[in-house]
Structures are given as structure tokens and as C-alpha cells.
């Protein structure tokens, strides 16, 4: 199996090193990741300037690693172009969870989505990062277990995995879609100018069976996702009400 490892935190993140290490147990690994942090870039692609890559001198324990002046989706496009016949793209391990509506902004998940658009399997992995760095050694066996559950499963194409700091099990979940707040928080910069932070946080408690609920209760969350955004229920109703739009 040929595995491309990428992320949105940039090639120097400890999370991508941890993921590349585990990925080696599943196949041949190559790392292609952004040269700087690209968090919250979503599924942006670079269409107005050229992309370049450079071999990264940092050690990935014998794995070839390349840094790209682009987004996570760019890295998947360029990486799988240069390294043909990639089977699966692993993205992460993101320093910060990608749960519920955070999926709309996530560059980590976008890399996995880009893999699926190209006909490959895409798996995103994330873990909360607070004041201290995540303990990737402690997470390592759980990353391996979660990947074991999905990487060879032909029924799954796009998978979102979130790991709590000290897991006590693994659960299949659905995306939490409870309302969240996209909030602008003003502040004053050192020059005395007003500036703004755009932050997001959940408005309501997570419901059972969801990704947020699992992680809040100490479980690794595995959510199978799809790219088709069609609201089938609303489409059916609209067709019933007005089969031909006039
Ligand atoms: Mn990130």
C-alpha cells in the first residue's frame, strides 16, 4: 500500500511525524506537506500562482519528506501527481480537534476530501491541543488501532478520526451538527489599533452518538463522511411540491 501523509499544521508539526511513524506499519510512506501552517484554510487550492516543492532535510526516520508552498489540498494534488498510484492519503495528526461543524473549516479534512475527489481513500486525524503538546507516544497505539479499523475497509472512503488525550476505547460516530457560534472577539493590538479574532465554539451540549460526544467521553471517534452535500429529504419534498420549476 502506498500512503501519502500530509497535514495543515505544516511539515514541522510534531503531529505529522507521529502519523508518518505509524503509517509505516501499513505500507510505503511519503510525506508531502505545507511549508507553513495552513490551519482553517478549508479546501482552498492555489490557482493563481505556481506551486514548488523542496525536499525537507528534517528526519522522518528514513521517509522521504517534501514541503510545498501551498494548501493541504495542493499537497495532495502535487504529491499524488509526483508519486503515482497512491492508495490512501492520511492527514494530520492535527493539533486541535476537527469535530462537528469544524469540518467546514478544516484544512486537515480537506486534504482527505481531495484524496477522495481523486478516487483514493482519505483519512483525517486530529487531537485536542491545549496548553501542553499532545502526548503522541501515548496516542500511538490508538492511532494504529483506529487506522486498522478503516484503512483496508473497502466500504469506507472518507473518514474523520478524532482522538482524545487518553483514550479508553473507539466508537463509530456521526457528525455533530448542533448549532455553533461563529463569534468575532475584538481586541487592541500593541499599536493601539482595534483587531478581531474569529473564533468558533459549540452552543449546545453534544448529543449521544456524535463525534463530539465520543471525544468528550474519552473515546476515539471514527466518522465515515461523504462528499455529496445534497439534502435528499428536501429534494424529495421540493420535487413533490413542484416537479417542474417554472
Ligand atoms: Mn491545523
Boltz pocket constraint, residues with backbone or C-beta under 6 A from the ligand:
constraints:
  - pocket:
      binder: B
      contacts: [[A, 8], [A, 9], [A, 38], [A, 39], [A, 40], [A, 94], [A, 95], [A, 96], [A, 108]]
      max_distance: 6.0
